[in-house]
Amino acid sequence: MSGKDTRVGPRRSTLGAMGFLAVSTAAMSPRASKAAPQIISDAASMLPGYGMADLYFPGFFQGTWDCVSELVDIQFPAGEDMVPNLKQVKSLRRFLGTPSILLRFNQTFIPFRGRIIADRGVNTKAAREAARFDDESKEWYYEPSTVRDVRWDPSNPNVLSYMMREGDKVDVLVTKRGSENPTPEVFITSEVVRQTQTSMGEIGLTPVIKQVKDQVKYRRVGSGQIQAIMISNVYLTPGDDVKLEDFLKAGNKPVTTYRTRIIMTKL
């Protein structure tokens, strides 16, 4: 990989706040109208304390993987008028299907208390600092480091924090998770994450809060290789940049949905 960082590519796509997570076929099908109990159930699913203590991966995940990701689709389920950063997202859309959208990074899975878990501290930093592909030179290159002081404890996996290069602090909280292993070769995960970004340099600025549901379907396709599809649903949260009426109008619909294809090769 080349060390140059002089080029500016498209904005980095989100790979999940704590590495990458998972695909449920139900989330890809159209929503039917729901009765009140189902709406209540959906709301409860966003509250802390629901789900397992951590994601426990099959044994073949253990170790470090070289990952190449490609953002392949962006949708606006609640309508374009509901997307706060529409101009930014649309500019990213222009790069779909081009080498400029490719990212490369490592992901590590470690044994902990007899099970295999994602090393969320290492993985978050690696994903945030992913290399880009330069179609002109046919090389990968890194941008300057953007993340420092990552804090994460595997005994308390729901909480992670780090500092950005410009001085902002990012706090990540997993509020719900789940997984299933339908066949020996397939593993499906889902996590709901709330991310709060606070400016440490300017007093009085309101923190930016994002809520994301990441779903990943992993499939082992051979010795030392896994293919994955990740769906990231971004939801509105109340704040200075979101009107209350828009928040209520969006309801439980995501405002932006990203679909990413990932190839993982064992190192």
Helices and strands as residue ranges (DSSP letters): H 25-28, H 36-44, E 50-51, G 59-61, E 63-75, G 80-82, H 86-93, G 99-101, E 102-112, E 115-118, H 120-128, E 131-134, E 139-141, E 147-153, E 156-164, E 169-183, E 186-198, E 208-222, E 225-235, H 244-250, E 256-266
